[in-house]
């Protein structure tokens, strides 16, 4: 009796190329050393090289292809145990090589986390900027010369809205060599006098810059001596405004300005000849548009009309010249306003502020010769500087103190206009008063 189905004999050669009818694959019967393992659900695992098979693929038996032939898929869960020698990843599908399936790299370095690196870089930059800013603030703050004590000023008017600065340019030659005095044509006079005086009001309606001509006719009021502490009773004495500074310094000048205007002065700022010229040179000069050529032997001014960049020496000559103008001191104050606004505008730029090779020399040049009141902070000084820059802006106003005439060669202020001007400043209103 024949044990083979379909009347087939036991001749194994007749089954070449066909599948076995046995429930078990042929290879399993003929090769008992190969074990059948039930298929397990695949789980992600670290890439590894599977061990080499100890046998051969039971799909190839006697030269024939088993497991259903060429056209049929293996049974579900079937695992032949065959190994081609390739390195498999851990991804599904068993694709060979480094990138098969979702297995990725074999023991590779993880991809860089750029988001984390950017955050760390930004944090480091912020820390460095803060450290530099804080150190620069304390360095600059330590260089301020807080020498003016406004608490010695008596009978002061009430404060209004906004902040009022009294800005003074003195003819101090302190720290200047003989060569610098000659080059800048400052002379060698002892002591110091005011060469220019301005009130800068910084408020919500824009900054207002008011020049006080040094030849203004004013009354010296009752005051307390800044050094002696002695009280000097006012006698109604009329003098030029710059005489108050020469008599008892900044404190008496503030007292005289407040008494004759009724405007409270919050801060005092003074700079001398040498510091002024150094600031201009530190920023590489100031560009000015001079409408008309002028020349003055006393100040050393010699300018042609048109746009030009003035160095420190030329700038000092420009702001000091008055004898070359028909309006004398009034014309000079207009040039001073124009120049200071240009200086502030060209200094407060990214090319200066963000460039330490320009910022530190500029700050050093100014702070070395700058004299301020004892309550002046570096923050308040910065606000003054940017308010000065805003004078030339759309909301800024610059003017001379209103003048009604002259007496004995001194300029007399228009009291009615001065009163209206002070009321507008105290109320922080838009200034409508016109000056000379």
Secondary structure, 3 states (H helix, E strand, C coil): CCCCHHHCCCCHHHHCCCCCCCCCCHHHHHCCCCCCCCCCCCCCCCCCCCCCCCCCCCCEECCEECCCCCCCCCCCCCCCCCCCCCCECCCCCCCECCCCCCCCCCCCCCCCCHHHHHHHHHHHHHHHHHHHHHHHHHHHHHHCEEEECHHHCCCCCCCCCCEEEEEEEECCCCCCCHHHHHHCCCCCCCCCCEEEEEEEEECCCCCEEEECCCCEEEECCCEECCCCCCEECCCCCEEEHHHHHHHHHHHHHHHHHHHHHCCCCCEEEEECHHHHHHHHHHCCCEEEEECCCEEECCCCEEECCEEEEECHHHHHHHHHCCCCCCCCHHHHHHHHHHHHHHHHHHHCCHHHHCCHHHHHHHHHHHHHHEEEECCCCHHHHHHHHHHHHHCCCCCCEEEECCEEEEECCEEEECHHHHHHHHHHHHCCCCCCCCCC
